[in-house]
Amino acid sequence: MIQKTILNDTHRALGAKMVDFGGWDMPINYGSQIEEHHQVRRDAGMFDVSHMTVVDLRGARTREFLRRLLANSVDKLKSPGKALYTCMLDERGGVIDDLIVYFMADDFFRLVVNAATREKDLAWIRQQAAAFGVEVGERSDFAMIAVQGPNARAKVQTLLRESDRAAAGKLGRFAAIEAVTDDGVPLFVARTGYTGEDGFEIVLPQASAVAFWNALLSVGVKPAGLGARDTLRLEAGMNLYGQDMDESATPYEAALAWTVALDEGRDFIGRSVLEQQKAAGAPRQLIGLVMDEKGVLRHGQKVMTANGEGEILSGTFSPTLGKAIAFARVPAGAPGDVRVDIRGREVPVRVVKFPFVREGQPQPGVLE
């Protein structure tokens, strides 16, 4: 049984082309994927991300539980509304999922986890939470809409009641507030996103989602599908779970060392493996690639380096750069001259630092 978000009929009425995405019937585009991509980079676009799973954790020992569960340290979250990006690891240091955790109150934290991993994540979280007496509540009553782009925040603010507009405007990155629309709908507004642009991810009651989506349309926010979401996030150097990382890779092998906190006195799941990898060096690394020749880099293509073979993880044509870009996992060490096997032909590519694009602009060294 394919699942549908509350906005499914709305997408179809807007002419969306629908696809099966991890068991969900989701819009890939509403016409031109490239135009949707540019719309987000230049103005404001919105994505239905109601397939994402919101999990509320409650109990006196919730912070203690999250210190054990997550590779990043929730001790960094000191004021309500602050958020943290982190991986949740298994005992071998493999990534079960990447997620965002919000500090709501001393006995209340909120997680937003990926759609395709929902059942696995919930089972793991519940299993680990039992010893801490933490209540794990999946919030299937919520919908979620991401509004992204340089003008996204300003357009959302026009839909809030006047007393909440200033607070939403002053909200720092990776922080959230509770706000109310001018017609009385409660929103959880987070200054986060998956596009490399500024904007909000907004959690709201399912019953209010269609009206809020239509209100966004009325202030000039255009819908964008999963196709544009994928090209935007790869340009922004953001990993996709299941493609760029999974249980077979540690954060150090997925360019996510920055999400690991080896703080003293905190024994999180998978820590011992990460400590060994940090000391000895991880055997593999994730690198960014740009291809100057015509063509597209695609998942599964073989990558040749000075230290042996790897493979393309995420690969796409970058609308902002006009070139093919990719993530590849390759053996550790200086990769030397790198080539990709495209239908039997070894095509040279350049290794570059990512993000490839930040706030609409190509990053230094990406365009030669």
C-alpha positions as CSV (number, residue, x, y, z in Angstrom):
1,M,0.0,0.0,0.0
2,I,1.5,3.3,-1.1
3,Q,1.1,6.1,1.4
4,K,-0.1,9.6,0.6
5,T,0.4,12.8,2.4
6,I,-2.5,15.1,3.2
7,L,-1.5,17.3,0.3
8,N,-1.7,14.5,-2.3
9,D,-4.9,15.8,-4.1
10,T,-3.5,19.3,-4.0
11,H,-0.3,18.2,-5.8
12,R,-2.4,16.4,-8.5
13,A,-4.6,19.5,-8.9
14,L,-1.4,21.5,-9.6
15,G,-0.4,19.1,-12.3
16,A,2.3,17.3,-10.4
17,K,4.0,14.2,-11.9
18,M,3.8,11.7,-9.0
19,V,6.3,8.9,-8.2
20,D,6.8,6.3,-5.6
21,F,9.4,7.7,-3.1
22,G,10.2,5.2,-0.3
23,G,6.6,3.9,-0.3
24,W,5.1,7.4,-0.5
25,D,3.3,8.9,-3.5
26,M,5.2,12.2,-4.0
27,P,5.5,14.9,-6.6
28,I,8.8,14.7,-8.6
29,N,7.9,18.0,-10.4
30,Y,5.0,20.2,-11.4
31,G,6.3,20.9,-15.0
32,S,10.0,21.9,-15.2
33,Q,12.4,20.5,-12.6
34,I,15.0,23.0,-13.7
35,E,12.7,26.0,-13.3
36,E,11.7,24.7,-9.8
37,H,15.4,24.5,-8.9
38,H,16.1,28.1,-10.1
39,Q,12.9,29.3,-8.3
40,V,14.3,28.1,-5.0
41,R,17.8,29.6,-5.7
42,R,16.4,33.0,-6.8
43,D,13.1,33.6,-4.9
44,A,11.1,31.0,-2.9
45,G,9.8,27.5,-3.4
46,M,8.0,25.0,-1.2
47,F,8.2,21.3,-0.7
48,D,5.7,18.9,0.8
49,V,7.8,17.0,3.3
50,S,4.9,15.6,5.3
51,H,6.4,12.1,4.7
52,M,9.1,12.9,7.2
53,T,8.5,11.5,10.7
54,V,8.2,13.8,13.8
55,V,9.0,12.0,17.0
56,D,8.4,13.6,20.4
57,L,10.4,12.3,23.3
58,R,9.3,13.0,26.9
59,G,10.5,12.1,30.3
60,A,12.8,13.3,33.1
61,R,15.8,11.3,31.6
62,T,15.3,12.4,27.9
63,R,18.5,14.4,27.7
64,E,20.5,11.5,29.3
65,F,18.9,9.1,26.8
66,L,19.9,11.3,23.8
67,R,23.5,11.6,25.1
68,R,23.6,7.8,24.6
69,L,21.6,7.6,21.4
70,L,23.2,10.3,19.2
71,A,26.8,10.8,17.9
72,N,26.5,14.6,18.3
73,S,26.1,16.1,21.8
74,V,22.7,17.4,22.9
75,D,24.7,19.2,25.7
76,K,25.2,21.9,23.0
77,L,21.4,22.6,23.2
78,K,21.0,25.0,26.1
79,S,18.0,27.1,25.2
80,P,14.5,25.9,24.1
81,G,14.0,25.8,20.4
82,K,17.7,25.2,19.5
83,A,18.4,22.3,17.1
84,L,21.2,20.0,16.2
85,Y,22.0,17.9,13.2
86,T,23.3,14.4,14.1
87,C,23.6,10.8,13.1
88,M,22.2,7.9,15.1
89,L,24.6,5.0,14.9
90,D,24.6,1.2,15.5
91,E,27.2,-0.6,17.6
92,R,29.5,-0.9,14.6
93,G,29.4,2.9,14.0
94,G,27.2,2.6,10.9
95,V,24.6,5.3,10.3
96,I,21.1,4.1,11.1
97,D,19.8,7.6,10.1
98,D,20.6,11.2,10.1
99,L,18.2,13.5,11.9
100,I,17.5,16.9,13.5
101,V,16.9,17.1,17.3
102,Y,15.2,20.1,18.9
103,F,15.4,21.0,22.6
104,M,11.9,21.9,23.7
105,A,12.1,21.6,27.5
106,D,14.2,19.7,30.0
107,D,11.8,16.8,29.7
108,F,10.8,17.2,26.1
109,F,12.9,16.9,22.9
110,R,11.6,16.6,19.3
111,L,13.3,14.5,16.5
112,V,12.6,14.8,12.7
113,V,13.8,11.6,11.0
114,N,13.7,10.4,7.4
115,A,10.6,8.9,5.8
116,A,12.1,5.8,4.3
117,T,13.7,4.7,7.6
118,R,10.7,5.4,9.8
119,E,9.9,1.9,11.0
120,K,13.6,1.0,11.5
121,D,14.2,4.3,13.4
122,L,11.2,4.0,15.6
123,A,12.0,0.4,16.6
124,W,15.6,1.4,17.4
125,I,14.6,4.5,19.4
126,R,12.0,2.6,21.4
127,Q,14.4,-0.2,22.1
128,Q,17.1,2.2,23.4
129,A,14.6,4.4,25.2
130,A,13.1,1.7,27.4
131,A,16.0,1.7,29.9
132,F,15.6,5.5,30.4
133,G,11.8,5.5,30.9
134,V,11.5,7.9,27.9
135,E,8.1,8.0,26.2
136,V,8.4,7.9,22.4
137,G,5.5,9.4,20.5
138,E,5.2,9.4,16.7
139,R,3.3,12.6,15.6
140,S,1.4,11.2,12.7
141,D,-1.1,14.1,13.2
142,F,1.4,16.6,11.8
143,A,2.1,17.7,8.2
144,M,5.4,19.4,7.3
145,I,6.1,22.0,4.6
146,A,9.6,23.4,3.7
147,V,9.7,26.9,2.3
148,Q,13.1,27.6,0.9
149,G,14.9,30.4,-1.0
150,P,16.3,34.0,-0.4
151,N,12.7,35.4,-0.1
152,A,11.2,32.4,1.7
153,R,11.3,33.7,5.3
154,A,9.8,37.1,4.3
155,K,6.9,35.5,2.5
156,V,6.1,33.1,5.4
157,Q,6.2,36.0,7.9
158,T,3.4,37.8,6.0
159,L,1.1,34.8,6.9
160,L,1.8,34.9,10.7
161,R,-0.1,36.9,13.2
162,E,1.5,40.3,13.7
163,S,2.7,39.5,17.2
164,D,4.8,36.6,15.9
165,R,6.3,38.2,12.8
166,A,9.3,39.9,14.5
167,A,10.3,36.7,16.4
168,A,10.2,34.7,13.2
169,G,12.3,37.3,11.5
170,K,14.9,37.3,14.2
171,L,15.1,33.5,14.5
172,G,18.6,32.2,14.3
173,R,19.7,29.3,12.1
174,F,19.1,25.9,13.5
175,A,16.5,27.2,15.9
176,A,12.7,26.9,16.1
177,I,9.8,28.8,17.6
178,E,6.1,28.2,18.1
179,A,4.0,30.7,16.1
180,V,0.4,31.2,15.0
181,T,-0.9,32.1,11.5
182,D,-3.1,35.2,11.1
183,D,-6.1,32.8,11.0
184,G,-5.2,31.0,14.2
185,V,-3.3,27.9,13.1
186,P,-0.4,26.8,15.5
187,L,2.9,26.3,13.7
188,F,6.3,25.0,14.7
189,V,8.6,27.1,12.6
190,A,12.3,26.0,12.3
191,R,15.0,27.9,10.4
192,T,16.4,24.7,8.8
193,G,16.3,23.2,5.3
194,Y,17.8,20.9,2.8
195,T,18.6,23.2,-0.1
196,G,21.5,25.4,0.9
197,E,19.1,28.4,0.9
198,D,17.7,30.2,3.8
199,G,14.1,29.4,4.8
200,F,11.8,27.5,7.2
201,E,10.7,24.0,7.8
202,I,7.2,24.2,9.2
203,V,5.3,21.6,11.2
204,L,1.6,22.1,11.5
205,P,-1.6,20.1,12.1
206,Q,-2.6,17.9,9.1
207,A,-6.1,19.4,9.1
208,S,-4.6,22.9,8.3
209,A,-2.0,21.9,5.8
210,V,-4.0,22.4,2.6
211,A,-5.1,25.8,3.5
212,F,-1.6,26.9,4.6
213,W,-0.1,25.5,1.3
214,N,-2.7,27.5,-0.6
215,A,-1.9,30.6,1.5
216,L,1.8,30.2,0.6
217,L,0.8,30.0,-3.1
218,S,-1.2,33.2,-2.8
219,V,1.9,35.1,-1.5
220,G,4.0,33.9,-4.5
221,V,5.7,30.8,-3.1
222,K,5.8,28.2,-5.9
223,P,5.6,24.4,-5.4
224,A,8.7,22.4,-6.1
225,G,9.1,18.6,-6.3
226,L,11.5,15.9,-5.2
227,G,13.6,16.3,-8.4
228,A,14.5,19.9,-7.6
229,R,15.0,19.0,-3.9
230,D,17.6,16.5,-4.9
231,T,19.6,18.8,-7.2
232,L,19.5,21.6,-4.6
233,R,20.7,19.4,-1.7
234,L,23.5,17.9,-3.7
235,E,24.7,21.4,-4.9
236,A,24.6,22.3,-1.2
237,G,26.8,19.3,-0.3
238,M,24.1,17.6,1.8
239,N,24.0,13.8,2.2
240,L,20.9,11.7,1.2
241,Y,20.3,8.8,3.6
242,G,20.4,5.4,1.7
243,Q,22.5,6.8,-1.1
244,D,25.4,8.7,0.5
245,M,25.4,6.8,3.8
246,D,23.7,3.9,5.6
247,E,24.7,1.2,8.1
248,S,27.7,0.3,6.0
249,A,29.4,3.7,6.5
250,T,30.5,5.6,9.6
251,P,30.2,9.4,9.8
252,Y,33.9,9.6,9.1
253,E,33.4,7.7,5.8
254,A,30.5,10.0,4.9
255,A,32.2,13.4,5.4
256,L,30.1,13.9,8.6
257,A,33.0,14.1,11.1
258,W,31.6,17.5,12.0
259,T,28.5,15.9,13.4
260,V,30.5,13.7,15.8
261,A,31.2,15.0,19.3
262,L,33.8,12.8,21.2
263,D,33.1,14.8,24.4
264,E,34.5,13.3,27.6
265,G,32.3,11.1,29.8
266,R,29.7,10.4,27.1
267,D,29.4,6.8,25.9
268,F,27.2,7.0,22.9
269,I,26.4,4.0,20.8
270,G,29.1,3.3,18.2
271,R,31.7,5.6,20.0
272,S,34.5,3.0,20.4
273,V,34.5,2.3,16.6
274,L,34.7,6.0,15.8
275,E,37.5,6.5,18.3
276,Q,39.5,3.7,16.5
277,Q,38.8,5.2,13.1
278,K,39.8,8.7,14.3
279,A,43.1,7.3,15.7
280,A,43.9,5.1,12.7
281,G,42.1,7.0,9.9
282,A,38.9,5.8,8.3
283,P,39.6,3.4,5.4
284,R,37.3,5.3,3.0
285,Q,36.3,8.9,2.4
286,L,33.6,10.8,0.7
287,I,34.7,13.4,-1.9
288,G,33.1,15.9,-4.2
289,L,33.5,15.6,-8.0
290,V,32.9,18.0,-10.9
291,M,33.0,16.9,-14.5
292,D,33.9,19.5,-17.1
293,E,33.0,17.4,-20.1
294,K,29.4,17.0,-21.2
295,G,27.5,14.1,-19.6
296,V,26.0,13.2,-16.2
297,L,27.5,11.4,-13.2
298,R,25.2,8.8,-11.8
299,H,24.9,6.6,-8.8
300,G,26.9,3.3,-9.1
301,Q,29.4,4.5,-11.7
302,K,33.0,3.2,-11.0
303,V,35.5,5.8,-9.8
304,M,39.3,5.2,-10.3
305,T,41.8,6.9,-7.9
306,A,45.5,6.6,-7.1
307,N,44.5,4.4,-4.1
308,G,42.0,2.1,-5.9
309,E,38.4,2.1,-7.0
310,G,35.4,3.6,-5.5
311,E,31.9,4.5,-6.7
312,I,29.6,7.5,-7.4
313,L,27.0,7.8,-4.6
314,S,24.8,10.8,-5.6
315,G,25.3,12.3,-9.0
316,T,23.3,14.8,-11.0
317,F,23.5,17.7,-13.5
318,S,23.8,20.9,-11.5
319,P,21.4,23.5,-12.9
320,T,23.3,26.3,-11.1
321,L,26.7,25.3,-12.4
322,G,25.8,23.8,-15.8
323,K,28.0,20.8,-15.1
324,A,27.7,17.3,-13.6
325,I,28.5,17.0,-9.9
326,A,28.7,14.0,-7.6
327,F,29.6,12.6,-4.3
328,A,31.9,9.5,-4.4
329,R,33.1,7.1,-1.8
330,V,36.7,6.2,-2.5
331,P,39.7,4.7,-0.6
332,A,41.4,7.0,1.9
333,G,44.4,9.1,0.9
334,A,45.2,11.8,-1.7
335,P,43.1,10.6,-4.7
336,G,45.4,11.9,-7.4
337,D,44.0,12.1,-10.9
338,V,40.4,10.8,-10.7
339,R,38.4,9.2,-13.5
340,V,34.9,7.9,-13.8
341,D,33.8,4.9,-15.9
342,I,31.0,6.2,-18.1
343,R,29.8,3.4,-20.4
344,G,33.3,2.0,-20.7
345,R,35.0,5.3,-21.2
346,E,37.3,6.7,-18.5
347,V,36.3,10.4,-18.1
348,P,38.5,12.8,-16.1
349,V,36.8,14.6,-13.2
350,R,38.0,17.2,-10.7
351,V,38.0,16.7,-6.9
352,V,36.5,19.8,-5.2
353,K,35.5,20.9,-1.8
354,F,31.8,21.0,-1.2
355,P,29.3,22.6,-0.9
356,F,29.4,23.1,-4.6
357,V,27.0,26.1,-4.3
358,R,26.3,28.3,-1.2
359,E,23.4,30.8,-1.2
360,G,23.1,30.6,-4.9
361,Q,26.8,31.2,-5.7
362,P,29.3,28.6,-7.0
363,Q,32.0,28.1,-4.4
364,P,35.7,28.8,-5.1
365,G,37.4,26.2,-7.2
366,V,34.2,24.5,-8.4
367,L,34.1,26.4,-11.7
368,E,37.5,26.4,-13.3
